Amino acid sequence: MIDLNRIQMFSQVVEQGSFTKAANALGLTKATVSRKVAELEADAGVQLLYRTTRALKLTEAGADYYHRVNRILADLQNAEDQLSARQQTIKGHLKIVCPIEMGQLYFGRIFAKFLALYPDITIEAELTNRPVDVIGEGIDLLFQITAQTDDRLKTYALINTPKILMASPKYLQQQGEPNCPEQLSEHQCIRLSSPHIDSNWTLFNGQEWVTIEPKSRLETNNITLMREAAIEGLGIAAIPLVIAHDALEKGELVTVLNDFPMKQSLVTMSMPQRVYIPRRYQVFIEFLYQALFNNWQDRVLEVPDFIERPDFSNQ
């Protein structure tokens, strides 16, 4: 007879990375979890985990077994969720971390509209540009502007947003407009300064990528501040389109060096690898993707399996 409890314990050990963390997540003792996983290995007649004093690692057989049972457990949990969703309100807490500028411009309204629809869900939102340990800090969803990945997380690429060189009309009237990347050395620039971001500017000249070190009197780790300083006429800045869209629409900023595109920035959404996605996750992610589709349409990159991508071909 299959013991689902043992399988769930094994799956939690893999996801949490240790017997101790798995036991805490399950509300059991470490000894119980360790014994049950050992029993599972004994009955199967195969070693599923390599155990060392520092870490756990799946054997080849263990990795294959985990992926198979993971899908089964997910199907079981989803079936239970669908059954219980008919009888109970979706509720719970979401701890969400996102970049400061993205949170200020977009997530405030998204959170407000979402919570109006789901009054029994609460959100704890942190806006930060610091490195984040999703597992260690108990974070449910992490939004980043990065292409880096973490094997412990399930990550989706949401959109590519280009960084564009831009300045205020007033600045360009006074200082003139550069015609090539090399002429940027003659201009006052506003520079993004962060230990985790390359503050140099990389542009494509039609044949190769050219890296420019901008000359600046103002350096900042905040893109919104950089945008506002550019609007006031301080100089040329490299700003992601999602941050500068409204200022460009109003004519407060105009783009420069349009024939020399910069590398795009990737916006990602990450969550801990899980056997199943809780309903509060699903409804929030569904709501978020609806907002992405409304604003970015077919520019949305990766979509979770439970999200249906609209057909924009006839629009």
LOLUMDO-738076 format. One line per field, with one value per atom (N, C-alpha, C): residue in one letter; atom name; z, x, y. Coordinates in steps of 0.05 Angstrom, whole numbers. Example, Ala and Ser with C-alpha at 12.3 -4.5 7.8 and 13.67 -1.06 7.14 Angstrom:
BEGIN
code <- c(A; A; A; S; S; S)
site <- c(N; CA; C; N; CA; C)
c3 <- c(156; 156; 156; 142; 143; 157)
c1 <- c(264; 246; 264; 257; 273; 258)
c2 <- c(-114; -90; -66; -45; -21; 1)
END
This chain:
BEGIN
code <- c(M; M; M; I; I; I; D; D; D; L; L; L; N; N; N; R; R; R; I; I; I; Q; Q; Q; M; M; M; F; F; F; S; S; S; Q; Q; Q; V; V; V; V; V; V; E; E; E; Q; Q; Q; G; G; G; S; S; S; F; F; F; T; T; T; K; K; K; A; A; A; A; A; A; N; N; N; A; A; A; L; L; L; G; G; G; L; L; L; T; T; T; K; K; K; A; A; A; T; T; T; V; V; V; S; S; S; R; R; R; K; K; K; V; V; V; A; A; A; E; E; E; L; L; L; E; E; E; A; A; A; D; D; D; A; A; A; G; G; G; V; V; V; Q; Q; Q; L; L; L; L; L; L; Y; Y; Y; R; R; R; T; T; T; T; T; T; R; R; R; A; A; A; L; L; L; K; K; K; L; L; L; T; T; T; E; E; E; A; A; A; G; G; G; A; A; A; D; D; D; Y; Y; Y; Y; Y; Y; H; H; H; R; R; R; V; V; V; N; N; N; R; R; R; I; I; I; L; L; L; A; A; A; D; D; D; L; L; L; Q; Q; Q; N; N; N; A; A; A; E; E; E; D; D; D; Q; Q; Q; L; L; L; S; S; S; A; A; A; R; R; R; Q; Q; Q; Q; Q; Q; T; T; T; I; I; I; K; K; K; G; G; G; H; H; H; L; L; L; K; K; K; I; I; I; V; V; V; C; C; C; P; P; P; I; I; I; E; E; E; M; M; M; G; G; G; Q; Q; Q; L; L; L; Y; Y; Y; F; F; F; G; G; G; R; R; R; I; I; I; F; F; F; A; A; A; K; K; K; F; F; F; L; L; L; A; A; A; L; L; L; Y; Y; Y; P; P; P; D; D; D; I; I; I; T; T; T; I; I; I; E; E; E; A; A; A; E; E; E; L; L; L; T; T; T; N; N; N; R; R; R; P; P; P; V; V; V; D; D; D; V; V; V; I; I; I; G; G; G; E; E; E; G; G; G; I; I; I; D; D; D; L; L; L; L; L; L; F; F; F; Q; Q; Q; I; I; I; T; T; T; A; A; A; Q; Q; Q; T; T; T; D; D; D; D; D; D; R; R; R; L; L; L; K; K; K; T; T; T; Y; Y; Y; A; A; A; L; L; L; I; I; I; N; N; N; T; T; T; P; P; P; K; K; K; I; I; I; L; L; L; M; M; M; A; A; A; S; S; S; P; P; P; K; K; K; Y; Y; Y; L; L; L; Q; Q; Q; Q; Q; Q; Q; Q; Q; G; G; G; E; E; E; P; P; P; N; N; N; C; C; C; P; P; P; E; E; E; Q; Q; Q; L; L; L; S; S; S; E; E; E; H; H; H; Q; Q; Q; C; C; C; I; I; I; R; R; R; L; L; L; S; S; S; S; S; S; P; P; P; H; H; H; I; I; I; D; D; D; S; S; S; N; N; N; W; W; W; T; T; T; L; L; L; F; F; F; N; N; N; G; G; G; Q; Q; Q; E; E; E; W; W; W; V; V; V; T; T; T; I; I; I; E; E; E; P; P; P; K; K; K; S; S; S; R; R; R; L; L; L; E; E; E; T; T; T; N; N; N; N; N; N; I; I; I; T; T; T; L; L; L; M; M; M; R; R; R; E; E; E; A; A; A; A; A; A; I; I; I; E; E; E; G; G; G; L; L; L; G; G; G; I; I; I; A; A; A; A; A; A; I; I; I; P; P; P; L; L; L; V; V; V; I; I; I; A; A; A; H; H; H; D; D; D; A; A; A; L; L; L; E; E; E; K; K; K; G; G; G; E; E; E; L; L; L; V; V; V; T; T; T; V; V; V; L; L; L; N; N; N; D; D; D; F; F; F; P; P; P; M; M; M; K; K; K; Q; Q; Q; S; S; S; L; L; L; V; V; V; T; T; T; M; M; M; S; S; S; M; M; M; P; P; P; Q; Q; Q; R; R; R; V; V; V; Y; Y; Y; I; I; I; P; P; P; R; R; R; R; R; R; Y; Y; Y; Q; Q; Q; V; V; V; F; F; F; I; I; I; E; E; E; F; F; F; L; L; L; Y; Y; Y; Q; Q; Q; A; A; A; L; L; L; F; F; F; N; N; N; N; N; N; W; W; W; Q; Q; Q; D; D; D; R; R; R; V; V; V; L; L; L; E; E; E; V; V; V; P; P; P; D; D; D; F; F; F; I; I; I; E; E; E; R; R; R; P; P; P; D; D; D; F; F; F; S; S; S; N; N; N; Q; Q; Q)
site <- c(N; CA; C; N; CA; C; N; CA; C; N; CA; C; N; CA; C; N; CA; C; N; CA; C; N; CA; C; N; CA; C; N; CA; C; N; CA; C; N; CA; C; N; CA; C; N; CA; C; N; CA; C; N; CA; C; N; CA; C; N; CA; C; N; CA; C; N; CA; C; N; CA; C; N; CA; C; N; CA; C; N; CA; C; N; CA; C; N; CA; C; N; CA; C; N; CA; C; N; CA; C; N; CA; C; N; CA; C; N; CA; C; N; CA; C; N; CA; C; N; CA; C; N; CA; C; N; CA; C; N; CA; C; N; CA; C; N; CA; C; N; CA; C; N; CA; C; N; CA; C; N; CA; C; N; CA; C; N; CA; C; N; CA; C; N; CA; C; N; CA; C; N; CA; C; N; CA; C; N; CA; C; N; CA; C; N; CA; C; N; CA; C; N; CA; C; N; CA; C; N; CA; C; N; CA; C; N; CA; C; N; CA; C; N; CA; C; N; CA; C; N; CA; C; N; CA; C; N; CA; C; N; CA; C; N; CA; C; N; CA; C; N; CA; C; N; CA; C; N; CA; C; N; CA; C; N; CA; C; N; CA; C; N; CA; C; N; CA; C; N; CA; C; N; CA; C; N; CA; C; N; CA; C; N; CA; C; N; CA; C; N; CA; C; N; CA; C; N; CA; C; N; CA; C; N; CA; C; N; CA; C; N; CA; C; N; CA; C; N; CA; C; N; CA; C; N; CA; C; N; CA; C; N; CA; C; N; CA; C; N; CA; C; N; CA; C; N; CA; C; N; CA; C; N; CA; C; N; CA; C; N; CA; C; N; CA; C; N; CA; C; N; CA; C; N; CA; C; N; CA; C; N; CA; C; N; CA; C; N; CA; C; N; CA; C; N; CA; C; N; CA; C; N; CA; C; N; CA; C; N; CA; C; N; CA; C; N; CA; C; N; CA; C; N; CA; C; N; CA; C; N; CA; C; N; CA; C; N; CA; C; N; CA; C; N; CA; C; N; CA; C; N; CA; C; N; CA; C; N; CA; C; N; CA; C; N; CA; C; N; CA; C; N; CA; C; N; CA; C; N; CA; C; N; CA; C; N; CA; C; N; CA; C; N; CA; C; N; CA; C; N; CA; C; N; CA; C; N; CA; C; N; CA; C; N; CA; C; N; CA; C; N; CA; C; N; CA; C; N; CA; C; N; CA; C; N; CA; C; N; CA; C; N; CA; C; N; CA; C; N; CA; C; N; CA; C; N; CA; C; N; CA; C; N; CA; C; N; CA; C; N; CA; C; N; CA; C; N; CA; C; N; CA; C; N; CA; C; N; CA; C; N; CA; C; N; CA; C; N; CA; C; N; CA; C; N; CA; C; N; CA; C; N; CA; C; N; CA; C; N; CA; C; N; CA; C; N; CA; C; N; CA; C; N; CA; C; N; CA; C; N; CA; C; N; CA; C; N; CA; C; N; CA; C; N; CA; C; N; CA; C; N; CA; C; N; CA; C; N; CA; C; N; CA; C; N; CA; C; N; CA; C; N; CA; C; N; CA; C; N; CA; C; N; CA; C; N; CA; C; N; CA; C; N; CA; C; N; CA; C; N; CA; C; N; CA; C; N; CA; C; N; CA; C; N; CA; C; N; CA; C; N; CA; C; N; CA; C; N; CA; C; N; CA; C; N; CA; C; N; CA; C; N; CA; C; N; CA; C; N; CA; C; N; CA; C; N; CA; C; N; CA; C; N; CA; C; N; CA; C; N; CA; C; N; CA; C; N; CA; C; N; CA; C; N; CA; C; N; CA; C; N; CA; C; N; CA; C; N; CA; C; N; CA; C; N; CA; C; N; CA; C; N; CA; C; N; CA; C; N; CA; C; N; CA; C; N; CA; C; N; CA; C; N; CA; C; N; CA; C; N; CA; C; N; CA; C; N; CA; C; N; CA; C; N; CA; C; N; CA; C; N; CA; C; N; CA; C; N; CA; C; N; CA; C; N; CA; C; N; CA; C; N; CA; C; N; CA; C; N; CA; C; N; CA; C; N; CA; C; N; CA; C; N; CA; C; N; CA; C; N; CA; C; N; CA; C; N; CA; C; N; CA; C; N; CA; C; N; CA; C; N; CA; C; N; CA; C; N; CA; C; N; CA; C; N; CA; C; N; CA; C; N; CA; C; N; CA; C; N; CA; C; N; CA; C; N; CA; C; N; CA; C; N; CA; C; N; CA; C; N; CA; C; N; CA; C; N; CA; C; N; CA; C; N; CA; C; N; CA; C; N; CA; C; N; CA; C; N; CA; C; N; CA; C; N; CA; C; N; CA; C; N; CA; C; N; CA; C; N; CA; C; N; CA; C; N; CA; C; N; CA; C; N; CA; C; N; CA; C; N; CA; C; N; CA; C; N; CA; C; N; CA; C; N; CA; C; N; CA; C; N; CA; C; N; CA; C; N; CA; C; N; CA; C; N; CA; C; N; CA; C)
c3 <- c(0; 0; 0; -17; -20; 5; 17; 40; 30; 26; 16; 35; 61; 81; 77; 72; 68; 43; 22; -4; 0; 15; 20; 37; 56; 72; 54; 37; 19; 1; -10; -27; -12; 13; 29; 35; 40; 44; 20; -4; -28; -32; -28; -32; -11; 14; 35; 36; 26; 26; 51; 70; 94; 109; 126; 142; 164; 174; 195; 184; 162; 150; 142; 131; 123; 147; 169; 193; 204; 203; 212; 195; 169; 151; 155; 162; 166; 194; 213; 241; 254; 245; 256; 267; 279; 289; 266; 268; 247; 247; 270; 272; 257; 259; 245; 215; 206; 177; 166; 180; 172; 171; 191; 192; 170; 164; 143; 115; 110; 85; 82; 104; 104; 99; 110; 105; 75; 64; 35; 18; 25; 10; 13; 38; 43; 28; 28; 13; -17; -27; -56; -64; -44; -50; -65; -62; -76; -59; -61; -47; -62; -48; -61; -56; -33; -25; -17; -25; -14; 11; 34; 58; 67; 70; 81; 105; 119; 142; 133; 108; 99; 82; 67; 48; 40; 28; 16; -14; -28; -57; -67; -87; -99; -114; -111; -129; -156; -176; -202; -200; -185; -181; -164; -145; -128; -144; -162; -179; -197; -209; -226; -210; -186; -169; -160; -152; -143; -164; -188; -210; -216; -213; -219; -197; -171; -150; -146; -154; -152; -168; -193; -210; -198; -187; -175; -151; -133; -110; -118; -139; -149; -159; -174; -184; -161; -141; -117; -103; -99; -84; -100; -127; -143; -143; -143; -142; -115; -94; -67; -66; -78; -78; -93; -117; -132; -118; -103; -88; -65; -50; -27; -35; -59; -67; -71; -76; -79; -52; -30; -4; 15; 8; 27; 12; 27; 16; 12; -9; -13; 7; 23; 44; 48; 63; 70; 67; 70; 71; 48; 35; 15; 22; 22; 27; 0; -9; -36; -35; -51; -52; -82; -86; -114; -113; -136; -138; -130; -118; -108; -130; -152; -173; -184; -188; -199; -179; -153; -133; -132; -133; -132; -156; -179; -203; -209; -203; -212; -190; -170; -152; -132; -126; -107; -117; -142; -153; -157; -165; -169; -142; -121; -94; -85; -89; -80; -94; -120; -135; -128; -125; -119; -91; -71; -44; -42; -60; -60; -69; -86; -96; -76; -61; -43; -14; 0; 26; 48; 43; 63; 58; 39; 33; 43; 56; 64; 50; 45; 31; 48; 51; 62; 40; 33; 9; 18; 9; 14; -13; -14; -38; -32; -47; -42; -67; -69; -90; -80; -55; -42; -52; -49; -55; -35; -44; -27; -26; -3; 1; 4; -18; -18; 2; 2; 20; 49; 54; 81; 94; 78; 89; 87; 77; 76; 57; 34; 15; -4; -10; -28; -57; -64; -92; -93; -111; -114; -143; -146; -173; -174; -196; -200; -228; -231; -258; -261; -270; -272; -289; -300; -315; -299; -274; -258; -247; -243; -234; -209; -195; -171; -173; -172; -176; -156; -133; -112; -118; -139; -145; -172; -175; -201; -211; -233; -243; -270; -274; -300; -310; -335; -348; -356; -345; -350; -375; -375; -399; -401; -426; -430; -432; -418; -420; -428; -450; -458; -440; -436; -425; -448; -445; -467; -457; -472; -465; -471; -451; -454; -438; -446; -432; -435; -420; -423; -448; -460; -483; -475; -450; -442; -442; -433; -433; -461; -479; -507; -521; -515; -527; -519; -494; -483; -491; -491; -494; -521; -537; -562; -558; -580; -579; -590; -575; -586; -611; -629; -653; -653; -635; -633; -603; -596; -568; -558; -575; -567; -558; -569; -561; -534; -521; -494; -474; -481; -463; -461; -480; -480; -465; -455; -442; -412; -398; -370; -368; -353; -351; -322; -319; -292; -291; -271; -270; -248; -255; -235; -221; -194; -178; -160; -163; -147; -148; -125; -125; -141; -148; -163; -192; -201; -228; -241; -266; -281; -288; -278; -282; -309; -324; -350; -370; -393; -413; -437; -445; -468; -490; -513; -536; -561; -579; -604; -626; -640; -661; -689; -690; -716; -723; -710; -714; -689; -667; -642; -618; -595; -570; -561; -555; -546; -517; -500; -472; -466; -455; -448; -418; -407; -379; -377; -369; -369; -349; -356; -338; -324; -297; -283; -258; -251; -226; -206; -215; -197; -202; -181; -181; -161; -167; -148; -153; -132; -135; -140; -145; -149; -176; -192; -220; -221; -202; -202; -197; -178; -174; -199; -212; -237; -258; -261; -280; -274; -248; -241; -245; -240; -245; -275; -291; -320; -329; -319; -326; -320; -298; -290; -307; -325; -343; -334; -315; -305; -326; -342; -362; -375; -387; -401; -382; -383; -365; -381; -372; -384; -366; -375; -358; -372; -357; -368; -378; -400; -412; -393; -377; -359; -338; -332; -312; -325; -350; -363; -382; -384; -404; -402; -378; -375; -381; -373; -378; -408; -422; -451; -464; -455; -466; -462; -439; -433; -446; -458; -470; -451; -426; -406; -411; -424; -433; -463; -477; -504; -507; -525; -528; -545; -540; -556; -565; -586; -597; -603; -617; -623; -641; -656; -674; -660; -634; -619; -594; -599; -576; -554; -530; -506; -501; -484; -477; -461; -465; -450; -422; -405; -378; -376; -362; -360; -332; -333; -308; -303; -279; -273; -248; -245; -221; -212; -186; -175; -150; -146; -122; -114; -89; -81; -97; -104; -117; -98; -108; -91; -105; -89; -99; -113; -101; -113; -107; -122; -118; -102; -78; -63; -78; -71; -86; -84; -61; -58; -78; -83; -103; -130; -136; -163; -170; -151; -157; -160; -144; -147; -174; -181; -206; -230; -228; -250; -253; -230; -231; -242; -234; -244; -274; -284; -312; -329; -318; -332; -336; -315; -318; -338; -338; -357; -386; -390; -417; -426; -407; -414; -423; -410; -416; -437; -437; -454; -476; -474; -494; -501; -526; -534; -527; -513; -504; -478; -466; -442; -451; -436; -445; -435; -410; -400; -384; -387; -374; -359; -333; -319; -332; -327; -340; -333; -310; -303; -313; -328; -340; -370; -380; -408; -422; -442; -456; -476; -476; -496; -524; -544; -572; -581; -587; -596; -626; -640; -670; -685; -673; -687; -678; -661; -651; -667)
c1 <- c(17; 0; 18; 11; 27; 21; 43; 41; 46; 25; 27; 42; 39; 53; 83; 94; 123; 131; 115; 122; 122; 102; 101; 125; 133; 157; 182; 185; 208; 208; 184; 182; 189; 181; 187; 217; 230; 259; 273; 265; 278; 273; 249; 242; 255; 256; 268; 298; 309; 338; 350; 333; 344; 321; 328; 308; 297; 314; 305; 284; 289; 270; 244; 247; 223; 206; 219; 205; 190; 203; 190; 166; 169; 147; 123; 129; 108; 97; 111; 103; 109; 131; 139; 168; 177; 205; 223; 248; 268; 271; 271; 274; 252; 228; 205; 208; 215; 218; 241; 263; 286; 279; 265; 258; 239; 219; 200; 213; 231; 245; 263; 276; 292; 275; 251; 232; 224; 220; 213; 235; 260; 283; 285; 281; 283; 262; 238; 217; 221; 232; 237; 262; 280; 305; 325; 324; 342; 347; 371; 377; 367; 352; 340; 356; 371; 385; 414; 433; 460; 459; 468; 468; 496; 502; 528; 522; 543; 540; 532; 537; 532; 506; 500; 478; 466; 443; 430; 430; 433; 432; 417; 401; 386; 404; 400; 412; 398; 409; 395; 368; 366; 340; 321; 333; 317; 306; 322; 312; 289; 292; 271; 246; 249; 226; 212; 228; 217; 200; 210; 195; 169; 169; 145; 124; 133; 113; 105; 122; 116; 91; 90; 67; 42; 45; 22; 11; 29; 21; 8; 18; 7; -22; -25; -52; -72; -63; -80; -87; -67; -72; -90; -86; -103; -132; -135; -162; -175; -160; -171; -177; -159; -164; -189; -193; -217; -242; -240; -264; -270; -249; -254; -260; -251; -256; -286; -301; -330; -343; -330; -342; -330; -307; -294; -281; -279; -268; -237; -227; -198; -186; -167; -156; -127; -113; -85; -69; -43; -24; -3; 4; 24; 46; 71; 94; 108; 107; 116; 138; 159; 182; 185; 189; 192; 211; 222; 239; 224; 238; 225; 209; 221; 208; 184; 186; 164; 141; 147; 127; 112; 128; 116; 98; 106; 91; 68; 70; 51; 37; 52; 40; 20; 23; 4; -25; -30; -57; -65; -46; -52; -60; -45; -51; -79; -84; -110; -133; -132; -154; -157; -134; -135; -148; -139; -150; -179; -188; -217; -233; -221; -235; -233; -211; -207; -202; -223; -220; -208; -206; -194; -165; -153; -125; -111; -88; -72; -45; -33; -7; 12; 36; 59; 78; 81; 98; 122; 145; 170; 181; 187; 199; 229; 246; 274; 290; 314; 332; 355; 353; 374; 372; 394; 392; 374; 358; 337; 341; 339; 339; 310; 298; 269; 263; 279; 274; 278; 302; 309; 291; 280; 263; 234; 227; 199; 182; 194; 180; 163; 139; 122; 127; 130; 134; 155; 174; 196; 196; 194; 196; 223; 237; 264; 268; 287; 297; 324; 324; 349; 344; 366; 364; 376; 385; 397; 375; 383; 363; 374; 356; 363; 348; 363; 351; 330; 330; 310; 284; 283; 259; 248; 222; 209; 207; 220; 221; 209; 193; 180; 191; 198; 205; 180; 175; 150; 151; 169; 171; 200; 208; 233; 226; 241; 236; 263; 263; 288; 296; 322; 332; 337; 330; 332; 346; 364; 376; 356; 353; 334; 342; 331; 336; 312; 312; 290; 295; 273; 276; 293; 290; 306; 336; 344; 372; 383; 368; 378; 379; 360; 361; 386; 394; 417; 444; 445; 470; 473; 452; 453; 448; 445; 438; 462; 471; 492; 483; 502; 496; 507; 525; 537; 545; 549; 555; 580; 600; 625; 621; 600; 595; 582; 575; 564; 585; 610; 631; 630; 617; 615; 590; 574; 549; 549; 532; 527; 507; 514; 497; 489; 468; 458; 462; 477; 487; 474; 466; 455; 479; 478; 500; 490; 499; 490; 512; 517; 538; 529; 503; 493; 487; 492; 485; 509; 514; 536; 526; 540; 531; 540; 557; 565; 542; 543; 522; 533; 518; 525; 505; 515; 498; 508; 489; 496; 499; 522; 527; 521; 508; 502; 520; 543; 563; 571; 573; 582; 571; 573; 565; 587; 581; 601; 594; 614; 609; 620; 603; 609; 608; 628; 627; 617; 592; 580; 593; 597; 608; 584; 585; 562; 569; 551; 553; 533; 515; 495; 495; 500; 497; 477; 460; 439; 432; 422; 413; 383; 370; 341; 334; 320; 314; 294; 275; 255; 268; 287; 302; 317; 329; 343; 325; 301; 281; 273; 268; 259; 281; 306; 329; 332; 327; 328; 306; 282; 260; 267; 281; 289; 312; 323; 343; 372; 377; 404; 422; 411; 428; 414; 431; 421; 421; 400; 398; 389; 397; 388; 367; 342; 319; 302; 294; 276; 250; 241; 216; 193; 190; 167; 168; 191; 194; 189; 197; 196; 172; 155; 133; 116; 107; 89; 103; 128; 144; 148; 153; 156; 130; 107; 81; 74; 82; 76; 96; 118; 138; 157; 157; 176; 204; 205; 231; 228; 251; 252; 276; 274; 296; 318; 342; 365; 380; 396; 411; 393; 370; 351; 363; 383; 395; 416; 419; 439; 424; 410; 395; 412; 401; 415; 404; 419; 410; 384; 366; 341; 344; 325; 324; 301; 306; 286; 272; 246; 230; 221; 227; 221; 204; 189; 174; 183; 191; 201; 185; 183; 171; 185; 183; 195; 184; 201; 192; 173; 149; 129; 116; 106; 91; 66; 53; 29; 30; 14; 13; -13; -11; -35; -54; -79; -99; -94; -85; -80; -58; -38; -18; -32; -47; -59; -76; -94; -112; -96; -75; -59; -44; -32; -17; -35; -59; -79; -86; -90; -97; -74; -50; -26; -23; -26; -22; -44; -68; -89; -80; -68; -58; -35; -17; 5; -6; -26; -37; -51; -64; -78; -58; -35; -15; 5; 14; 36; 28; 5; -6; 14; 21; 38; 67; 74; 102; 107; 86; 89; 103; 124; 141; 131; 136; 129; 104; 87; 61; 58; 51; 47; 25; 26; 8; -21; -27; -55; -65; -49; -57; -62; -85; -90; -82; -65; -55; -76; -84; -104; -93; -111; -103; -104; -80; -79; -77; -79; -74; -95; -119; -140; -143; -124; -126; -108)
c2 <- c(-24; 0; 25; 44; 69; 86; 96; 114; 143; 158; 185; 203; 198; 214; 213; 189; 186; 200; 198; 212; 242; 252; 281; 290; 274; 281; 282; 262; 261; 286; 293; 316; 342; 344; 368; 370; 347; 347; 358; 349; 358; 388; 397; 426; 444; 435; 451; 449; 428; 425; 413; 405; 393; 379; 359; 346; 365; 382; 400; 420; 432; 451; 437; 413; 398; 391; 383; 377; 402; 425; 450; 457; 453; 459; 441; 416; 396; 395; 409; 407; 381; 368; 342; 344; 323; 323; 314; 322; 315; 285; 272; 243; 228; 238; 226; 227; 251; 255; 238; 237; 221; 192; 183; 154; 146; 164; 158; 157; 175; 176; 151; 143; 118; 94; 93; 71; 71; 94; 96; 84; 91; 81; 50; 42; 13; -3; 6; -8; -7; 15; 17; 2; -3; -17; 0; 26; 44; 69; 80; 104; 128; 145; 169; 194; 195; 219; 212; 229; 229; 247; 237; 252; 258; 284; 293; 311; 319; 336; 364; 371; 399; 402; 381; 385; 358; 359; 335; 338; 316; 316; 292; 296; 274; 256; 230; 211; 212; 199; 198; 186; 164; 151; 169; 183; 201; 225; 236; 258; 249; 226; 216; 210; 199; 193; 218; 238; 264; 277; 278; 291; 277; 250; 235; 239; 236; 239; 268; 286; 315; 321; 310; 315; 302; 278; 264; 280; 289; 304; 330; 342; 368; 363; 341; 335; 330; 315; 310; 336; 353; 378; 396; 398; 414; 404; 378; 367; 374; 372; 380; 410; 426; 455; 462; 449; 455; 447; 424; 415; 434; 441; 459; 487; 496; 523; 528; 508; 511; 516; 510; 512; 532; 542; 561; 584; 606; 631; 627; 639; 639; 659; 650; 667; 660; 677; 672; 697; 694; 717; 713; 735; 735; 754; 745; 762; 766; 791; 797; 818; 814; 833; 841; 867; 876; 901; 908; 931; 957; 976; 1000; 1014; 1019; 1034; 1020; 994; 978; 978; 976; 977; 1003; 1025; 1052; 1057; 1049; 1056; 1037; 1011; 992; 976; 967; 948; 959; 985; 997; 994; 1000; 998; 969; 952; 924; 911; 917; 906; 916; 941; 952; 939; 937; 925; 895; 881; 853; 848; 863; 860; 867; 885; 891; 867; 851; 827; 804; 803; 780; 791; 798; 811; 793; 767; 750; 743; 757; 754; 779; 776; 799; 798; 821; 823; 839; 829; 843; 849; 874; 881; 897; 887; 902; 911; 937; 948; 952; 939; 940; 932; 941; 933; 916; 907; 891; 862; 847; 818; 805; 786; 774; 744; 731; 702; 694; 685; 678; 656; 635; 612; 620; 632; 639; 659; 677; 699; 693; 669; 662; 679; 686; 703; 686; 694; 679; 686; 711; 719; 741; 738; 758; 768; 794; 806; 820; 816; 827; 837; 854; 862; 849; 824; 808; 784; 773; 748; 725; 731; 710; 691; 666; 646; 632; 619; 604; 577; 555; 528; 522; 535; 530; 543; 560; 576; 569; 573; 571; 600; 606; 633; 635; 657; 663; 689; 690; 715; 729; 753; 767; 784; 804; 821; 831; 837; 851; 881; 897; 926; 939; 954; 966; 990; 993; 1018; 1037; 1062; 1081; 1106; 1117; 1142; 1164; 1182; 1204; 1228; 1251; 1276; 1294; 1316; 1335; 1352; 1362; 1381; 1405; 1415; 1438; 1432; 1409; 1402; 1401; 1388; 1385; 1412; 1430; 1456; 1471; 1468; 1482; 1469; 1442; 1428; 1414; 1413; 1398; 1369; 1354; 1326; 1310; 1288; 1272; 1256; 1252; 1237; 1209; 1203; 1176; 1171; 1146; 1141; 1155; 1159; 1171; 1200; 1213; 1241; 1244; 1222; 1224; 1234; 1231; 1242; 1272; 1285; 1314; 1324; 1305; 1312; 1305; 1320; 1314; 1290; 1270; 1246; 1241; 1226; 1218; 1188; 1179; 1151; 1135; 1111; 1092; 1079; 1080; 1069; 1048; 1023; 1001; 979; 966; 945; 921; 918; 895; 901; 926; 934; 947; 941; 954; 982; 1002; 1030; 1041; 1026; 1035; 1031; 1044; 1042; 1026; 1006; 989; 993; 1002; 1008; 992; 987; 972; 992; 993; 1012; 1002; 979; 967; 944; 943; 922; 908; 923; 911; 928; 916; 929; 947; 972; 992; 1000; 999; 1006; 1034; 1051; 1078; 1082; 1095; 1103; 1132; 1135; 1162; 1181; 1206; 1226; 1239; 1240; 1249; 1265; 1283; 1298; 1286; 1269; 1257; 1227; 1211; 1183; 1175; 1155; 1147; 1118; 1105; 1077; 1075; 1098; 1099; 1110; 1093; 1101; 1123; 1124; 1145; 1172; 1173; 1198; 1206; 1187; 1193; 1204; 1193; 1203; 1231; 1237; 1264; 1284; 1277; 1295; 1300; 1280; 1284; 1302; 1299; 1317; 1346; 1350; 1377; 1389; 1372; 1383; 1379; 1360; 1357; 1344; 1325; 1312; 1289; 1271; 1248; 1224; 1208; 1185; 1160; 1137; 1111; 1100; 1101; 1094; 1072; 1051; 1031; 1043; 1033; 1044; 1043; 1022; 1020; 1042; 1053; 1074; 1101; 1104; 1130; 1134; 1114; 1115; 1140; 1147; 1170; 1196; 1198; 1223; 1227; 1205; 1207; 1214; 1203; 1209; 1239; 1250; 1278; 1298; 1287; 1304; 1316; 1306; 1315; 1305; 1282; 1270; 1263; 1263; 1254; 1235; 1216; 1197; 1208; 1199; 1206; 1181; 1184; 1162; 1138; 1143; 1122; 1100; 1106; 1087; 1069; 1073; 1058; 1045; 1023; 1011; 1001; 1002; 991; 963; 948; 921; 923; 904; 904; 893; 901; 890; 870; 848; 827; 829; 830; 830; 801; 791; 763; 761; 739; 732; 705; 703; 678; 670; 644; 633; 608; 599; 573; 550; 531; 507; 493; 486; 473; 450; 431; 409; 419; 439; 451; 481; 496; 525; 530; 542; 548; 566; 565; 580; 610; 620; 649; 658; 640; 646; 648; 627; 625; 650; 658; 680; 706; 709; 734; 734; 711; 710; 713; 701; 705; 735; 748; 776; 793; 786; 801; 797; 773; 768; 781; 784; 799; 828; 839; 867; 868; 848; 848; 846; 828; 825; 851; 865; 890; 911; 912; 933; 926; 900; 892; 872; 861; 842; 820; 817; 794; 797; 819; 822; 806; 796; 779; 753; 745; 723; 696; 689; 662; 663; 643; 642; 616; 616; 591; 573; 548; 529; 535; 546; 551; 578; 592; 618; 614; 623; 621; 647; 645; 669; 678; 703; 712; 712; 711; 712; 741; 753; 780; 782; 760; 761; 777; 780; 794; 823; 832; 859; 878)
END
